[in-house]
Amino acid sequence: QVSLVESGGGSVQAGGSLRLTCGASGMGSSDVYSMAWFRQAPGQEREGVAGTGSDGKTNYADSVKGRFTISRDNAQKTLYLQMNSLKPSDTAMYYCAAVLGPGPLAWLLRQTTYRYWGQGTQVTVSS
């Protein structure tokens, strides 16, 4: 069973940076997963932030393009999200998600693409 654990959230002022980490366990050593970051603010639906396919291609929500960077370490089964120039509107619970195999670029930011989810890490950006 695949397990995902997020870390790195916290409180930061607008314009600051945070780096989220998602550690995965239970993945086969030769398996490659498509993975993504989602976020959910209070009273809002969960939305895709950034995704990376098993082929390394990436997709970003328009709201974070140029500010957030998704990356992965396949050997360590770890996913990262570098968040720069943070805004109060970025405040949310951030979740890591994964699914075995390739994910079409257009599907990387869809919740229904993913089978495995972490418990989330809170990001709070103050003005």
N, C-alpha and C positions, 0 to 999 in steps of 0.2 A: 504494500500500500504506500502510495506516494504521500509524503507529508511536506508542507511548506511552512516556513516560519519567517516572518518579516521582522526587521529591526531597523533602527536608525531614525525613527520618527522623533519629533520633539517640537519645541516652541522656538520660533525664530522671528525676527523683525522683517518687515517687508524689505526686499532687496537682498536678503540673505540667501544662504545655500544650505542644503541638506543632502545627504546621500543615503538612500534606502538600500537595504540588502535583503534578499530572499534566499534563504538556505533551503535546499531540497534534500530529502532523504527518501530512500526506497526506489530510486530510479536505477535501472540497469546500467552498467558501466558503458555499454555500447549504444544505449538508447539516447536519442536526441529529441528534445521536447520543444515545442513552440511555447513561449512564455510571455506574460504580459503583466503590466501594472494597471489596476483599476482604482478608482476612488469613489467615495460616497460621502457627500456632505449631509448634514442633518436636514431631513425633509426633502431630499432630492434623490433621484435615481442614481444607481451606480453607473459610472461611465468609464469607458476605456481611455487610458492616458497614453500608454506606449506599449507596443508589442514587438516581439522579435521571433521570427519563424525559425524552424530547425535549419534553414539554409542561411540564417544570419541576416536576412532582410528585416528592415524595421518599418514601423508605421507609428505615427504620432497623431494625437488629437491636435486640431488647429490651435487650441488654446494654450498648448505647451510647446509648440514648435519653436526652435531656436533657444529655448530655455532649459528644457529637460533632455537628458540623454540616457537611453537604455543600453545596457551592455550585459554581457554574460561571460562566465567562465565555465565552459562545458566540462572541463576536467573536474572542477570543484562543485559542479551542479549548483552554481550560484548565479543569481540575477541581481543586477544593480539598477538603480535609478538615481542619476545625478540631477539634482534640481537646483537651478540657479535663478537669480532674479525673482525670487518668490514673491507672490502677491497674496493679499488677504483672501482672494477668491480661490487660492489653492488649498485653503484649509479644508481638510477632509480626513476620513479614515482611508488609508491606502492599503490595497490588497494585492497580493501576488497570485497569479493563476498559471496553470500549466496543463498541457495536453500532449500526449505522445504523438510524434510525427509532424509532418509539415502542415502549416496553416496558410492558406492563401492570404496574400497581403491584405486584401479587403476584409478578411474575417478576423484579423488579429486583434481588433478592438471590440469584438462582439462577445458578450458574456457567454452566449450559448456555445461558443467554440471550445470552452475550457471545461475540463473534468475535475481538476484539483484546485483547491483554494486554500489560502492561508487565513489566519484569524485577523490580520490587519495590524497596522501601526498608525498611530495618530500623528498627523502633521497640523500644526497650528501656526498661522502666520498673522502677526499683529501689525497694525499700521502705525 
